[in-house]
Every structure is written in C-alpha cells, then in structure tokens.
C-alpha cells in the first residue's frame, strides 16, 4: 500500500529546505548599512501590501486549514519575490555571506 504525504508535512519540508540555503545580504557599492536597512524595510513594506493585492482572499469551497495555509504561503512567496524585485530595482545585489574560516 502506498503512503500519501500530507500537504502540511510537504510544506514544512520545503520551508526547512529553503531555510538551509546559503545566508546572503543585500549590498550596493557606496551605500551605508543604515541606508541599505531603510531601503530593505521600504521594499518589504511595499511588497507586503502588494502581496495582499496580488493574492486576494477568496472564500474556499469548503473551509479547510490546508487551503488557508496554501493562501498564506502564496502571499509569503509573492512578498519575497516582490522584495527582491524592489531591491534589485534600487541597484542592490544579493551577495552570499562568506563562511568564517576556522
């Protein structure tokens, strides 16, 4: 008999794998850390608002927790893509943080 993986477990696995990626930060030559931080906050705020517009809430055919989780993850990924788009438009690059040598 074949076992089916619940969508919740699959989502948790994907988020865990995504978190294992190499750490990185936004960088732009000639810009201080304070300005970079301010730009990142502005981009995240705009992306948060836009993600709600691009993934509007609709009533599910049958109220289910999995459906609500799916909508929340769609907004999460849309927000991350929009934040990255905004930062790149401002001239920033996502640079991996080098691992410290032991």
Secondary structure, 3 states (H helix, E strand, C coil): CCCCCCHHHHHHHHHHHHHCCCCEEEECCCCCHHHHHHHHHHHHHHHHHHHHHHCCCCCCCCCCHHHHHHHHHHHHHHHHHHHHHHHHHCCCEEEECCCCCC
